[in-house]
């Protein structure tokens, strides 16, 4: 993946996978959420054809990466449920740009501190 990025052959999905360390399924869940105006775990599970626990794990990973957030919705007769939403593409793009700048700075600083390459 890194070689593809360094050679300039990477697409946006490759960059997201590399920067956020998400797999293809997690990326698929994220893409579906960008198309929907929020969804419950059950709705996503049906859409991707996987069980709720698998989708839930993917959502937790996406939340920890900062690609998805969840809202708590209350039920009038008691109880609650979660609706998951993807952060807007523009925010993700800005975050990825900042990450790339930070990575470049860190690499440059590490090279400056290196006495010998081998």
Secondary structure as UniProt FT lines:
FT   HELIX           2..6
FT   TURN            7..8
FT   HELIX           12..20
FT   HELIX           24..35
FT   TURN            36..37
FT   HELIX           41..48
FT   HELIX           52..65
FT   STRAND          68..74
FT   TURN            76..77
FT   STRAND          80..86
FT   HELIX           89..113
//
